[in-house]
């Protein structure tokens, strides 16, 4: 019916684009379609290959039980339990057809724990694992694919077990804590709402919550800074105050009057040094995500998706790697020669060969990944039309690759320190003496030239002008998709492959909400974090999450077994769920601190005394927990403003005008002003 060969070796790729690249590399590929899904048949002298594709994960964990705690589960076709995965039915049906006549199978999915698990589950459910092999490649170039298929590997059971264990661990954590939260929410608010929690997701949400609440409760503290312009060799420069700023307006004005009578800045130190900057390391995925955000503003998730597209076009090596090392076996000269065919890079590559005399030694970093090397351009050309963003990211990868072979850059830094009216000021500059690798990757240094010739200690420089400015304190930490991704990396939770997706999930679930350039948190998000933190603190701790991450990593090297890790997790989850069920009434009462109860029937008896501002449960002086905290901070911070001549009313009005004033503080300010007018 489908005109298939009588016998063949079935190759399973992770995505159709990868399947097509593999088929083209193995020989003359005859493309067919079954149920509208493409497959490729390649006839070689000694063997016949049929190349087919998954569509990512085709199986998912599932349980029929509706209660919690729940620890029984099984793998089922994903299209049966996920309405957004209906499209996977045809992919799985095609593979089912192809398995029937296959003599053996090769898992050619991405060589990481997810790809290993995807291929394994397909083979386990549709075929015989004993007849399976594994193939490993780090790019979709013809040369590397042929080399990989000439050196087939046994199935990577330790990688499979690590992937399996991660899914089970996340599933039992997520389903049990999520069901517990939904049950409590339903009992508290008489509403059914989908709530979710996750082993890595919830500690990340807790971190975001802490910063956002800090911002919402922030009261800006004023400080007064003198802004002074001085003349150096006929050019005006602004100097920066090193000493503490003024807290009193009267003292600041007196200081300015004093320096007007002696309009000179005295040089008390000149620090000039030459810094040698070594070339950057080759990109791993986290470094690429960081640089793409810094230079182009791409979110980590966007960078990951763009890089995966470039990989499937065979333009770069496999991006989901933690390695900062290029292997010795990589033919960098050949890659550079191919890249030189692109007019954009021809001049740079000629310069690089001249500079290195053809000796290409990358400045490899410390981080390694046993599965894949650092990200590098393959030098291949794409048949597809790339978007502007794909081109930007590809250009960044190529430039970083070129830079890592180059010489060190030399930078001259200049710092001048001044004494003005008894206070210290400074000014800094940078000058590139030898560009080195900066020729290829010009994103790291911005020159600021200071004309310091003829300057010496003790020299008096004329002050051109001076003024006072008031600056207001702000919460320095920010919450956005990049900052959360970077925090996860810094504290060691999640993986280079999963962090960006977890951050996106927090926004999709509307725990975090994008408002223009800022991130806000929903009441439900605040409630989830505070309830779990109060009653099951360990389950949202970074330390616990990191410990389980280390367990999962140890499976890959044979040091831990999945059943031991899952057993420990089950005991912990069971303990906390049991303890919460014993104090269920207290937990429900606590929920009203974060989410206002909406009465469904007219005349319904109030469950609690409401906050006069927001409708949450009042905990003190007719204020909810947040507005009471804002009120107490408002009173304690007034002394700083009184030094600047503000009375209570003008203090309140000024806070309402400042962008840095927290939302809960502004709520209280508006309430107090309205109360005074009544």
KETIVO-696961 format. One line per field, with one value per residue (C-alpha): residue in three letters; x negated, y, z; residue number from 1. Coordinates in steps of 0.02 Angstrom, whole numbers. Example, Ala and Ser with C-alpha at 12.3 -4.5 7.8 and 13.67 -1.06 7.14 Angstrom:
resn	ALA_SER .
c1	-615_-684 .
c2	-225_-53 .
c3	390_357 .
resi	1_2 .
***
This chain:
resn	UNK_UNK_UNK_UNK_UNK_UNK_UNK_UNK_UNK_UNK_UNK_UNK_UNK_UNK_UNK_UNK_UNK_UNK_UNK_UNK_UNK_UNK_UNK_UNK_UNK_UNK_UNK_UNK_UNK_UNK_UNK_UNK_UNK_UNK_UNK_UNK_UNK_UNK_UNK_UNK_UNK_UNK_UNK_UNK_UNK_UNK_UNK_UNK_UNK_UNK_UNK_UNK_UNK_UNK_UNK_UNK_UNK_UNK_UNK_UNK_UNK_UNK_UNK_UNK_UNK_UNK_UNK_UNK_UNK_UNK_UNK_UNK_UNK_UNK_UNK_UNK_UNK_UNK_UNK_UNK_UNK_UNK_UNK_UNK_UNK_UNK_UNK_UNK_UNK_UNK_UNK_UNK_UNK_UNK_UNK_UNK_UNK_UNK_UNK_UNK_UNK_UNK_UNK_UNK_UNK_UNK_UNK_UNK_UNK_UNK_UNK_UNK_UNK_UNK_UNK_UNK_UNK_UNK_UNK_UNK_UNK_UNK_UNK_UNK_UNK_UNK_UNK_UNK_UNK_UNK_UNK_UNK_UNK_UNK_UNK_UNK_UNK_UNK_UNK_UNK_UNK_UNK_UNK_UNK_UNK_UNK_UNK_UNK_UNK_UNK_UNK_UNK_UNK_UNK_UNK_UNK_UNK_UNK_UNK_UNK_UNK_UNK_UNK_UNK_UNK_UNK_UNK_UNK_UNK_UNK_UNK_UNK_UNK_UNK_UNK_UNK_UNK_UNK_UNK_UNK_UNK_UNK_UNK_UNK_UNK_UNK_UNK_UNK_UNK_UNK_UNK_UNK_UNK_UNK_UNK_UNK_UNK_UNK_UNK_UNK_UNK_UNK_UNK_UNK_UNK_UNK_UNK_UNK_UNK_UNK_UNK_UNK_UNK_UNK_UNK_UNK_UNK_UNK_UNK_UNK_UNK_UNK_UNK_UNK_UNK_UNK_UNK_UNK_UNK_UNK_UNK_UNK_UNK_UNK_UNK_UNK_UNK_UNK_UNK_UNK_UNK_UNK_UNK_UNK_UNK_UNK_UNK_UNK_UNK_UNK_UNK_UNK_UNK_UNK_UNK_UNK_UNK_UNK_UNK_UNK_UNK_UNK_UNK_UNK_UNK_UNK_UNK_UNK_UNK_UNK_UNK_UNK_UNK_UNK_UNK_UNK_UNK_UNK_UNK_UNK_UNK_UNK_UNK_UNK_UNK_UNK_UNK_UNK_UNK_UNK_UNK_UNK_UNK_UNK_UNK_UNK_UNK_UNK_UNK_UNK_UNK_UNK_UNK_UNK_UNK_UNK_UNK_UNK_UNK_UNK_UNK_UNK_UNK_UNK_UNK_UNK_UNK_UNK_UNK_UNK_UNK_UNK_UNK_UNK_UNK_UNK_UNK_UNK_UNK_UNK_UNK_UNK_UNK_UNK_UNK_UNK_UNK_UNK_UNK_UNK_UNK_UNK_UNK_UNK_UNK_UNK_UNK_UNK_UNK_UNK_UNK_UNK_UNK_UNK_UNK_UNK_UNK_UNK_UNK_UNK_UNK_UNK_UNK_UNK_UNK_UNK_UNK_UNK_UNK_UNK_UNK_UNK_UNK_UNK_UNK_UNK_UNK_UNK_UNK_UNK_UNK_UNK_UNK_UNK_UNK_UNK_UNK_UNK_UNK_UNK_UNK_UNK_UNK_UNK_UNK_UNK_UNK_UNK_UNK_UNK_UNK_UNK_UNK_UNK_UNK_UNK_UNK_UNK_UNK_UNK_UNK_UNK_UNK_UNK_UNK_UNK_UNK_UNK_UNK_UNK_UNK_UNK_UNK_UNK_UNK_UNK_UNK_UNK_UNK_UNK_UNK_UNK_UNK_UNK_UNK_UNK_UNK_UNK_UNK_UNK_UNK_UNK_UNK_UNK_UNK_UNK_UNK_UNK_UNK_UNK_UNK_UNK_UNK_UNK_UNK_UNK_UNK_UNK_UNK_UNK_UNK_UNK_UNK_UNK_UNK_UNK_UNK_UNK_UNK_UNK_UNK_UNK_UNK_UNK_UNK_UNK_UNK_UNK_UNK_UNK_UNK_UNK_UNK_UNK_UNK_UNK_UNK_UNK_UNK_UNK_UNK_UNK_UNK_UNK_UNK_UNK_UNK_UNK_UNK_UNK_UNK_UNK_UNK_UNK_UNK_UNK_UNK_UNK_UNK_UNK_UNK_UNK_UNK_UNK_UNK_UNK_UNK_UNK_UNK_UNK_UNK_UNK_UNK_UNK_UNK_UNK_UNK_UNK_UNK_UNK_UNK_UNK_UNK_UNK_UNK_UNK_UNK_UNK_UNK_UNK_UNK_UNK_UNK_UNK_UNK_UNK_UNK_UNK_UNK_UNK_UNK_UNK_UNK_UNK_UNK_UNK_UNK_UNK_UNK_UNK_UNK_UNK_UNK_UNK_UNK_UNK_UNK_UNK_UNK_UNK_UNK_UNK_UNK_UNK_UNK_UNK_UNK_UNK_UNK_UNK_UNK_UNK_UNK_UNK_UNK_UNK_UNK_UNK_UNK_UNK_UNK_UNK_UNK_UNK_UNK_UNK_UNK_UNK_UNK_UNK_UNK_UNK_UNK_UNK_UNK_UNK_UNK_UNK_UNK_UNK_UNK_UNK_UNK_UNK_UNK_UNK_UNK_UNK_UNK_UNK_UNK_UNK_UNK_UNK_UNK_UNK_UNK_UNK_UNK_UNK_UNK_UNK_UNK_UNK_UNK_UNK_UNK_UNK_UNK_UNK_UNK_UNK_UNK_UNK_UNK_UNK_UNK_UNK_UNK_UNK_UNK_UNK_UNK_UNK_UNK_UNK_UNK_UNK_UNK_UNK_UNK_UNK_UNK_UNK_UNK_UNK_UNK_UNK_UNK_UNK_UNK_UNK_UNK_UNK_UNK_UNK_UNK_UNK .
c1	0_-140_-271_-397_-551_-531_-665_-762_-847_-731_-813_-715_-756_-685_-612_-571_-707_-840_-770_-787_-968_-1012_-929_-1021_-1187_-1165_-1134_-1005_-848_-679_-548_-377_-228_-123_32_-42_-201_-364_-483_-641_-707_-893_-955_-1138_-1236_-1228_-1078_-919_-875_-703_-718_-568_-538_-461_-391_-479_-402_-268_-235_-185_-164_17_127_312_323_401_348_183_55_33_-120_-55_-88_-119_-179_-41_-37_-42_102_220_190_135_256_113_23_158_40_-77_50_-2_-188_-162_-48_-179_-315_-200_-182_-369_-419_-326_-453_-609_-754_-834_-820_-936_-894_-955_-866_-968_-1109_-1052_-942_-782_-829_-887_-720_-615_-694_-695_-509_-463_-570_-509_-325_-332_-480_-617_-752_-873_-873_-916_-1075_-1118_-1203_-1292_-1330_-1351_-1307_-1198_-1337_-1354_-1531_-1485_-1327_-1423_-1559_-1428_-1337_-1502_-1527_-1360_-1347_-1245_-1091_-1141_-1044_-1119_-1065_-894_-877_-926_-794_-664_-701_-690_-518_-453_-525_-449_-284_-259_-314_-205_-46_-41_-81_29_178_154_156_309_402_364_409_575_619_567_650_784_706_609_448_299_145_-26_-187_-353_-515_-616_-474_-417_-586_-608_-435_-479_-636_-535_-401_-526_-596_-427_-354_-510_-478_-293_-338_-484_-493_-624_-752_-820_-1006_-1080_-1227_-1336_-1357_-1522_-1599_-1787_-1902_-2041_-2147_-2003_-1870_-1731_-1709_-1585_-1664_-1578_-1561_-1653_-1607_-1435_-1302_-1212_-1056_-1022_-974_-1045_-1216_-1219_-1183_-1316_-1442_-1403_-1422_-1592_-1662_-1602_-1730_-1869_-1827_-1962_-1974_-2137_-2209_-2256_-2288_-2317_-2302_-2354_-2371_-2372_-2256_-2275_-2107_-2118_-2006_-1832_-1791_-1687_-1501_-1402_-1214_-1205_-1344_-1258_-1093_-1178_-1266_-1114_-1014_-1150_-1180_-1011_-887_-836_-755_-844_-697_-704_-891_-868_-735_-836_-992_-895_-833_-1013_-1065_-927_-989_-1162_-1234_-1295_-1334_-1212_-1169_-1106_-1277_-1367_-1540_-1659_-1783_-1811_-1878_-2052_-1975_-1877_-1944_-1943_-2043_-1913_-1771_-1857_-1886_-1701_-1653_-1770_-1656_-1534_-1586_-1539_-1678_-1809_-1913_-1907_-1962_-2106_-2160_-2143_-2251_-2381_-2378_-2389_-2504_-2378_-2399_-2222_-2217_-2050_-2045_-1942_-1853_-1839_-1661_-1640_-1497_-1524_-1387_-1432_-1570_-1551_-1441_-1530_-1479_-1495_-1534_-1389_-1270_-1083_-955_-822_-791_-840_-751_-844_-851_-923_-1056_-1098_-1120_-1221_-1333_-1361_-1411_-1530_-1613_-1635_-1711_-1836_-1878_-1925_-2073_-2137_-2265_-2237_-2174_-2267_-2167_-2232_-2127_-2142_-2067_-2085_-2041_-2002_-1974_-1841_-1789_-1843_-1751_-1826_-1773_-1834_-1831_-1876_-1922_-1966_-2071_-2103_-2291_-2288_-2119_-2166_-2008_-1900_-1916_-1806_-1693_-1674_-1540_-1641_-1729_-1669_-1810_-1804_-1958_-2022_-2149_-2260_-2426_-2514_-2413_-2501_-2460_-2427_-2374_-2223_-2092_-1957_-1777_-1664_-1495_-1408_-1230_-1137_-1026_-917_-925_-807_-847_-772_-769_-921_-870_-752_-634_-628_-649_-837_-865_-766_-860_-1026_-974_-932_-1102_-1192_-1106_-1122_-941_-871_-983_-1050_-908_-763_-791_-724_-568_-532_-541_-420_-303_-289_-226_-111_-30_-6_-94_-209_-133_-223_-170_-262_-446_-409_-358_-218_-154_26_113_120_-68_-99_19_-63_-235_-183_-75_-211_-347_-252_-192_-309_-463_-586_-488_-522_-700_-842_-949_-827_-805_-993_-1018_-898_-982_-1146_-1062_-1000_-1172_-1249_-1134_-1221_-1387_-1315_-1330_-1145_-990_-825_-721_-821_-794_-608_-588_-664_-554_-396_-430_-459_-304_-195_-258_-216_-47_5_-51_48_205_194_197_306_417_267_199_365_373_198_254_370_215_166_325_488_639_776_946_1058_1228_1304_1311_1182_1100_921_785_669_640_583_436_502_398_399_525_398_414_368_232_200_276_399_254_207_34_-40_40_2_-181_-177_-96_-229_-369_-287_-295_-473_-546_-475_-627_-738_-621_-599_-785_-746_-610_-456_-307_-197_-74_-206_-301_-148_-115_-296_-298_-145_-241_-398_-413_-515_-379_-305_-126_-68_-146_-54_109_86_35_194_299_224_248_429_458_388_507_661 .
c2	0_120_50_15_-97_-276_-248_-97_-6_124_288_397_583_707_828_820_945_838_681_766_816_639_563_681_641_452_447_481_505_455_559_482_530_422_505_669_645_640_492_460_298_281_126_87_-62_-164_-91_8_150_221_388_452_584_608_779_801_699_578_502_581_527_503_437_393_435_602_621_664_616_512_410_289_336_266_325_352_431_618_656_561_676_844_936_1041_883_810_837_702_565_552_551_408_314_326_261_118_69_82_-22_-175_-218_-140_-260_-141_39_185_325_480_606_746_678_737_664_724_654_491_473_522_388_257_276_259_101_28_49_6_-111_-207_-110_-255_-215_-31_71_252_379_535_691_874_953_910_924_779_741_726_625_498_485_457_320_233_227_175_163_52_130_259_188_304_457_376_344_524_589_467_513_701_679_568_682_837_746_682_850_951_848_826_1004_1074_965_1013_1199_1181_1085_1217_1359_1277_1258_1438_1529_1405_1412_1288_1361_1279_1307_1235_1216_1143_1080_1215_1331_1374_1423_1536_1611_1638_1734_1844_1871_1933_2064_2122_2140_2235_2355_2372_2415_2528_2706_2809_2888_3054_3095_3257_3248_3392_3383_3465_3500_3529_3585_3468_3532_3636_3500_3487_3326_3278_3207_3077_3092_2954_3009_2993_3111_3241_3197_3379_3510_3649_3567_3531_3713_3771_3654_3726_3904_3858_3787_3938_4039_3917_3857_3727_3537_3471_3310_3195_3036_2979_2792_2733_2548_2436_2286_2133_2056_1875_1818_1758_1575_1486_1497_1374_1399_1503_1619_1638_1678_1808_1894_1892_1976_2105_2149_2120_2109_1931_1834_1671_1572_1667_1638_1453_1437_1537_1434_1271_1333_1372_1197_1115_1215_1138_1314_1287_1142_1077_1226_1145_1120_1180_1161_1308_1196_1165_987_959_852_999_1056_1243_1287_1205_1293_1461_1433_1397_1550_1656_1622_1740_1918_1978_1874_1862_2011_1958_1781_1840_1950_1806_1687_1824_1863_1681_1622_1481_1412_1406_1379_1422_1501_1360_1390_1280_1217_1051_941_757_756_904_1032_1221_1303_1338_1384_1240_1347_1268_1373_1377_1345_1430_1616_1668_1803_1958_1887_1721_1819_1924_1771_1678_1830_1835_1651_1672_1826_1741_1590_1701_1800_1647_1611_1790_1879_1970_2149_2286_2420_2573_2626_2799_2851_3029_3065_3243_3337_3472_3565_3422_3285_3157_3139_3029_3010_2856_2825_2680_2677_2529_2515_2350_2286_2101_1996_2153_2170_2018_2035_2223_2212_2213_2381_2560_2686_2843_2949_3068_3199_3177_3232_3359_3316_3281_3263_3428_3516_3629_3618_3750_3709_3766_3744_3657_3612_3502_3357_3244_3059_2933_2757_2613_2425_2378_2201_2183_2046_2002_1845_1865_1907_1753_1643_1710_1687_1504_1479_1565_1462_1300_1247_1189_1146_1243_1164_1193_1362_1473_1365_1369_1559_1567_1449_1570_1703_1584_1530_1715_1702_1834_1968_2076_2257_2363_2346_2287_2120_2111_1964_1908_1887_1700_1696_1785_1666_1509_1566_1624_1472_1350_1452_1454_1274_1173_1283_1147_1103_1275_1295_1318_1199_1055_1088_1098_936_843_922_848_679_684_730_586_462_504_444_291_354_356_255_332_226_290_472_449_357_502_627_526_519_706_751_630_704_883_847_749_892_1020_913_915_1106_1135_1266_1374_1365_1420_1567_1615_1618_1764_1868_1866_1852_1947_1834_1881_1851_1757_1794_1956_1964_1826_1839_1910_1785_1917_2103_2177_2292_2468_2479_2311_2190_2064_2008_2151_2102_2267_2443_2401_2361_2196_2124_2222_2390_2381_2348_2497_2606_2565_2597_2761_2821_2761_2837_3011_3067_3060_3177_3296_3338_3405_3519_3414_3413_3256_3312_3368_3206_3103_3207_3195_3005_2994_3086_2977_2827_2728_2734_2561_2526_2474_2632_2739_2649_2701_2879_2900_2827_2946_3098_3052_3021_3194_3276_3192 .
c3	0_43_-81_56_35_99_232_288_432_508_559_680_679_804_676_489_442_527_442_273_307_363_209_90_172_161_-27_-160_-58_-127_-37_-3_103_218_291_230_333_234_241_140_67_30_-62_-35_-103_57_146_129_247_282_370_468_597_767_812_976_1117_1055_1226_1390_1571_1623_1764_1772_1957_2002_2184_2267_2321_2165_2120_1987_1806_1634_1465_1336_1162_1190_1072_1189_1338_1267_1153_1084_1027_913_765_835_797_614_656_778_656_518_634_686_503_470_622_557_419_494_528_651_709_736_858_766_878_955_1060_1231_1367_1283_1112_1190_1282_1130_1022_1160_1200_1016_997_1161_1119_934_916_1006_1100_1073_886_913_892_929_817_878_777_825_659_511_381_260_317_500_468_362_494_630_533_501_691_764_953_1069_1147_1278_1425_1555_1455_1431_1617_1657_1536_1601_1781_1747_1670_1811_1946_1867_1840_2018_2090_1973_1976_2164_2216_2077_2126_2308_2265_2153_2288_2419_2299_2257_2441_2479_2334_2275_2102_1998_1928_1843_1952_1926_2021_1966_2038_1948_1900_2077_2152_2000_2028_2212_2163_2044_2177_2305_2187_2121_2296_2349_2204_2247_2427_2384_2449_2357_2473_2406_2394_2328_2208_2147_1957_1909_1738_1728_1588_1529_1385_1317_1329_1459_1560_1696_1854_1964_2152_2246_2423_2499_2428_2534_2631_2679_2551_2660_2672_2485_2442_2564_2479_2307_2371_2445_2283_2186_2284_2236_2062_2040_2044_2112_2036_2181_2082_1904_1871_1699_1660_1509_1515_1405_1362_1307_1163_1214_1234_1102_1134_1237_1239_1401_1339_1170_1256_1366_1223_1108_1246_1281_1099_1015_1159_1112_1254_1299_1228_1064_1049_1083_947_821_854_834_664_614_669_566_416_450_473_651_765_895_1006_1165_1239_1395_1317_1287_1196_1011_982_911_775_703_535_571_414_304_397_378_192_170_272_165_17_103_57_232_310_172_230_413_374_265_410_533_428_411_598_655_513_488_664_729_916_997_1169_1243_1408_1562_1538_1450_1390_1354_1222_1111_1081_1088_957_793_615_493_341_246_143_173_38_143_156_331_430_490_666_605_510_664_773_641_620_809_809_662_737_905_817_724_881_983_866_870_979_1142_1137_1231_1319_1408_1557_1633_1799_1865_2046_2101_2263_2250_2406_2519_2421_2302_2121_1979_1792_1690_1510_1394_1238_1124_1091_996_935_920_932_946_755_737_888_920_1055_1216_1230_1205_1193_1298_1262_1395_1339_1491_1414_1524_1679_1845_2029_2114_1954_1972_1834_1810_1856_1714_1799_1942_1990_2114_2066_2173_2140_2215_2271_2174_2183_2080_2036_1891_1834_1651_1548_1538_1722_1776_1653_1718_1899_1865_1786_1931_2067_1968_1937_1772_1624_1475_1374_1495_1579_1440_1419_1607_1608_1461_1554_1701_1580_1486_1649_1688_1854_1781_1669_1542_1558_1430_1479_1656_1730_1857_1959_1974_2142_2109_2079_2245_2334_2263_2320_2493_2532_2479_2565_2730_2736_2622_2619_2571_2414_2339_2400_2279_2382_2360_2175_2149_2244_2131_1978_2039_2063_1883_1817_1914_1825_1660_1729_1816_1995_2039_1998_1951_2071_2220_2170_2138_2302_2398_2306_2341_2528_2536_2435_2535_2700_2652_2574_2729_2843_2742_2744_2934_2938_2786_2871_2917_2740_2666_2787_2730_2548_2583_2626_2443_2340_2374_2395_2270_2349_2230_2308_2367_2555_2577_2747_2735_2774_2842_2869_2704_2668_2636_2478_2388_2464_2527_2708_2827_2948_3038_3042_2902_2784_2702_2729_2582_2613_2799_2759_2639_2773_2904_2779_2731_2912_2946_2786_2814_2916_2760_2668_2813_2796_2622_2688_2649_2765_2774_2639_2515_2550_2503_2347_2290_2310_2197_2060_2066_1949_2077_2210_2234_2180_2354_2427_2299_2344_2525_2477_2374_2514_2644_2531_2496_2682_2726_2601_2674 .
resi	1_2_3_4_5_6_7_8_9_10_11_12_13_14_15_16_17_18_19_20_21_22_23_24_25_26_27_28_29_30_31_32_33_34_35_36_37_38_39_40_41_42_43_44_45_46_47_48_49_50_51_52_53_54_55_56_57_58_59_60_61_62_63_64_65_66_67_68_69_70_71_72_73_74_75_76_77_78_79_80_81_82_83_84_85_86_87_88_89_90_91_92_93_94_95_96_97_98_99_100_101_102_103_104_105_106_107_108_109_110_111_112_113_114_115_116_117_118_119_120_121_122_123_124_125_126_127_128_129_130_131_132_133_134_135_136_137_138_139_140_141_142_143_144_145_146_147_148_149_150_151_152_153_154_155_156_157_158_159_160_161_162_163_164_165_166_167_168_169_170_171_172_173_174_175_176_177_178_179_180_181_182_183_184_185_186_187_188_189_190_191_192_193_194_195_196_197_198_199_200_201_202_203_204_205_206_207_208_209_210_211_212_213_214_215_216_217_218_219_220_221_222_223_224_225_226_227_228_229_230_231_232_233_234_235_236_237_238_239_240_241_242_243_244_245_246_247_248_249_250_251_252_253_254_255_256_257_258_259_260_261_262_263_264_265_266_267_268_269_270_271_272_273_274_275_276_277_278_279_280_281_282_283_284_285_286_287_288_289_290_291_292_293_294_295_296_297_298_299_300_301_302_303_304_305_306_307_308_309_310_311_312_313_314_315_316_317_318_319_320_321_322_323_324_325_326_327_328_329_330_331_332_333_334_335_336_337_338_339_340_341_342_343_344_345_346_347_348_349_350_351_352_353_354_355_356_357_358_359_360_361_362_363_364_365_366_367_368_369_370_371_372_373_374_375_376_377_378_379_380_381_382_383_384_385_386_387_388_389_390_391_392_393_394_395_396_397_398_399_400_401_402_403_404_405_406_407_408_409_410_411_412_413_414_415_416_417_418_419_420_421_422_423_424_425_426_427_428_429_430_431_432_433_434_435_436_437_438_439_440_441_442_443_444_445_446_447_448_449_450_451_452_453_454_455_456_457_458_459_460_461_462_463_464_465_466_467_468_469_470_471_472_473_474_475_476_477_478_479_480_481_482_483_484_485_486_487_488_489_490_491_492_493_494_495_496_497_498_499_500_501_502_503_504_505_506_507_508_509_510_511_512_513_514_515_516_517_518_519_520_521_522_523_524_525_526_527_528_529_530_531_532_533_534_535_536_537_538_539_540_541_542_543_544_545_546_547_548_549_550_551_552_553_554_555_556_557_558_559_560_561_562_563_564_565_566_567_568_569_570_571_572_573_574_575_576_577_578_579_580_581_582_583_584_585_586_587_588_589_590_591_592_593_594_595_596_597_598_599_600_601_602_603_604_605_606_607_608_609_610_611_612_613_614_615_616_617_618_619_620_621_622_623_624_625_626_627_628_629_630_631_632_633_634_635_636_637_638_639_640_641_642_643_644_645_646_647_648_649_650_651_652_653_654_655_656_657_658_659_660_661_662_663_664_665_666_667_668_669_670_671_672_673_674_675_676_677_678 .
***
